[in-house]
Amino acid sequence: TSVIESGASYLMILFAGSIFTMFNFAVSGILLGVGRTKISLNLLIFINFLNIFFNWIFINGIGPIKPYGVAGAAIGTILARALGSVAGFRILSSHKYNIGIKLRDYFAWDTSLLLKIFQLGGPRSLQGVVRNFSNLILMKIISLLPMATVSISAYSVSTQVRMTSSFVGLAFMSAAMARVGYNMGRKNPRTAEMSVWLSAFTASAIMTLTAICFLIFPEQIMS
């Protein structure tokens, strides 16, 4: 019961600030699309640094701020993403990075463009929903095991460890998409194809090395 209550309070706060999460994803996608991956990385480092800092404050409490426990983690995350959204808005609006999106562009309504976005993003969104619901079902199965709390904790930590490898593949997948779109726009399908194969081989090599480390040092990594 206490786990459900803590999780519910965390989700309520996190979902209340989900608009900042979506905006951060959008900024990251735009920066990737225009080839500004270093700026996207720096912005992500900034957001995560704030996330850790605010989490520490609101989980444990400091000065006039009382400790909120698990809910404090959600508060810290939302604050970090909100400040990240402000920074992202400034980046997109700045001509320094050759983006220079004008404020009125944020509210421009283009039905045909919106339909194209739904056609591209809809199946991708559904894929994420299916994947996460399958994870929820798996968590339910694990919760039925003896020593369920230990089992779920071990599974959750190992999942986070696994993602350090998986995100390499996701990053190179995004790079491949950007390069393919860029080169197809320039009527250069050969280079687009080379970009796909190069991204696949590079990601596979890095992920294989990571997997070898996981095989050799599993207990140290889990610790």
Stockholm file with secondary structure:
# STOCKHOLM 1.0

chainA/1-223         TSVIESGASYLMILFAGSIFTMFNFAVSGILLGVGRTKISLNLLIFINFLNIFFNWIFINGIGPIKPYGVAGAAIGTILARALGSVAGFRILSSHKYNIGIKLRDYFAWDTSLLLKIFQLGGPRSLQGVVRNFSNLILMKIISLLPMATVSISAYSVSTQVRMTSSFVGLAFMSAAMARVGYNMGRKNPRTAEMSVWLSAFTASAIMTLTAICFLIFPEQIMS
#=GR chainA/1-223 SS CHHHHHHHHHHHHHHHTHHHHHHHHHHHHHHHHTTCHHHHHHHHHHHHHHHHHHHHHHHHCBTTBCCCTHHHHHHHHHHHHHHHHHHHHHHHHCTTTTCCCCGGGGGCCCHHHHHHHHHHHHHHHHHHHHHHHHHHHHHHHHHTSTTHHHHHHHHHHHHHHHHHHHHHHHHHHHHHHHHHHHHHHTTCHHHHHHHHHHHHHHHHHHHHHHHHHHHHSHHHHHC
#=GC SS_cons         CHHHHHHHHHHHHHHHTHHHHHHHHHHHHHHHHTTCHHHHHHHHHHHHHHHHHHHHHHHHCBTTBCCCTHHHHHHHHHHHHHHHHHHHHHHHHCTTTTCCCCGGGGGCCCHHHHHHHHHHHHHHHHHHHHHHHHHHHHHHHHHTSTTHHHHHHHHHHHHHHHHHHHHHHHHHHHHHHHHHHHHHHTTCHHHHHHHHHHHHHHHHHHHHHHHHHHHHSHHHHHC
//
